[in-house]
Amino acid sequence: MYKGGNTTIAKYAPDDLDRRIIAHLRADGRASLSKLSDALGVARGTVQNRLDRLMETGTLLGFTVRVREDYDVNAVRAVMMVEVVGKSTTQVIRKLRGLTEISALHTTNGNWDLVADIRAASLADFDRVLREVRMIDGVANSETSLLLSSV
């Protein structure tokens, strides 16, 4: 549910135009409204209205920078599997999202409840992240694998 003006509206389901806007932004997050409108064949105002709605509904959470994998050769990358106790998944997710070194977080099935992609600037930062995750109430167990190289 999201608030549109003074009313609460059912969860927003993006249509084809919304998905095409998102696809263009994934390729070029700095694309101007004019560039998007030209590429999509719609008016600039339409793109602006759609972007506003995508942001208001939480469909788009923001814009970010993507860097080459080899940009920071000293970065420590890892994948962490997390087991959550009982019904604390929502609280654990909220805490994990607060750690800037966690670049992505996924729910999963099987023995683990969550999978976190970690990118830390150094081994010391990586060690700190591991300690912080293990201190979160509701985290029962975790297993972390360092990513050594991309093949």
C-alpha positions in Angstrom: 0.0 0.0 0.0 1.2 3.5 -0.7 -0.3 7.0 0.0 -1.3 8.9 -3.1 -2.4 12.4 -2.0 -4.8 11.8 0.9 -5.8 8.3 0.0 -4.2 4.9 0.4 -3.9 3.0 -2.8 -3.2 -0.7 -3.4 0.4 -1.8 -4.1 1.5 -0.3 -7.4 2.2 -2.7 -10.3 4.5 -1.3 -12.9 3.3 -1.5 -16.5 5.2 -2.0 -19.7 6.2 1.7 -19.9 7.4 1.7 -16.3 9.5 -1.4 -17.0 11.0 0.2 -20.1 11.9 3.3 -18.1 13.5 1.2 -15.4 15.5 -0.8 -18.0 16.8 2.4 -19.5 17.8 3.7 -16.1 19.6 0.4 -15.3 21.7 1.0 -18.4 22.2 4.8 -17.8 21.1 6.0 -14.4 22.0 9.6 -15.4 19.8 9.7 -18.4 17.9 13.0 -18.7 14.2 13.2 -19.0 14.6 14.3 -22.6 16.8 11.4 -23.4 14.4 9.0 -21.8 11.4 10.5 -23.6 13.1 10.3 -27.0 14.2 6.7 -26.4 10.7 5.6 -25.3 8.7 7.7 -27.7 6.6 9.5 -25.0 6.4 13.0 -23.8 8.9 14.4 -21.3 6.1 15.1 -18.8 4.9 11.5 -19.0 8.4 10.3 -18.1 8.5 12.8 -15.2 5.1 11.6 -13.9 6.1 8.0 -14.2 9.4 8.5 -12.3 7.6 10.5 -9.6 5.1 7.6 -9.2 7.8 5.0 -9.2 9.6 6.9 -6.4 6.5 7.6 -4.4 5.4 3.9 -4.5 8.8 2.7 -3.5 9.2 0.8 -6.8 12.4 2.8 -7.4 14.3 3.2 -4.2 16.9 5.6 -5.6 19.7 6.0 -8.0 23.2 4.7 -7.6 26.6 4.4 -9.2 28.0 1.2 -10.8 31.7 0.8 -11.0 33.9 -1.6 -12.8 34.7 -4.8 -10.9 38.4 -4.0 -11.0 37.9 -0.4 -9.8 39.0 -1.1 -6.3 41.4 -4.1 -6.4 41.8 -4.0 -2.6 38.1 -4.4 -1.9 37.1 -7.5 0.0 34.1 -9.2 -1.5 32.2 -12.1 0.1 28.9 -13.9 0.1 27.3 -14.5 3.5 24.5 -17.0 4.2 22.5 -16.2 7.3 20.2 -18.3 9.4 17.4 -16.4 11.3 15.8 -17.5 14.5 12.0 -17.8 14.6 10.0 -14.9 13.2 12.7 -12.2 13.5 13.4 -12.1 9.7 12.0 -8.6 9.2 14.0 -7.1 12.0 17.2 -8.9 10.9 16.7 -7.6 7.3 16.2 -4.1 8.6 19.5 -4.3 10.6 21.4 -5.8 7.7 20.2 -3.2 5.3 21.7 -0.6 7.7 25.2 -2.0 7.0 26.7 0.0 4.1 29.1 -2.9 3.2 26.1 -5.1 2.3 25.5 -4.3 -1.3 22.6 -6.7 -1.9 20.4 -8.9 0.3 18.3 -11.8 -0.8 15.8 -14.2 0.8 16.3 -17.8 -0.1 15.1 -21.3 0.6 17.0 -24.3 2.0 19.2 -24.2 5.1 19.8 -20.5 5.0 17.2 -17.7 5.2 19.2 -14.8 3.7 22.2 -14.3 1.4 24.1 -11.1 1.7 26.6 -9.7 -0.9 29.4 -8.0 1.0 31.9 -5.5 -0.3 34.3 -4.1 2.3 37.2 -1.6 1.8 39.7 -3.8 3.8 40.0 -6.9 5.8 39.6 -4.9 9.0 36.3 -3.5 7.7 35.3 -7.0 6.6 36.1 -8.4 10.1 34.0 -5.6 11.6 31.0 -6.4 9.4 31.2 -10.1 10.3 31.1 -9.2 14.0 28.2 -6.7 13.6 26.1 -9.3 11.7 26.8 -12.0 14.4 25.7 -9.5 17.1 22.2 -8.9 15.5 19.4 -10.3 17.6 17.8 -13.0 15.6 20.9 -14.2 13.7 21.3 -17.8 14.7 24.2 -18.7 12.4 26.1 -17.5 9.4 28.6 -18.8 6.9 30.7 -16.5 4.8 32.8 -17.2 1.7 35.3 -14.8 0.3 35.1 -14.2 -3.4 38.7 -14.5 -4.7 38.4 -13.8 -8.4 35.8 -13.6 -11.2 36.0 -16.2 -13.9 
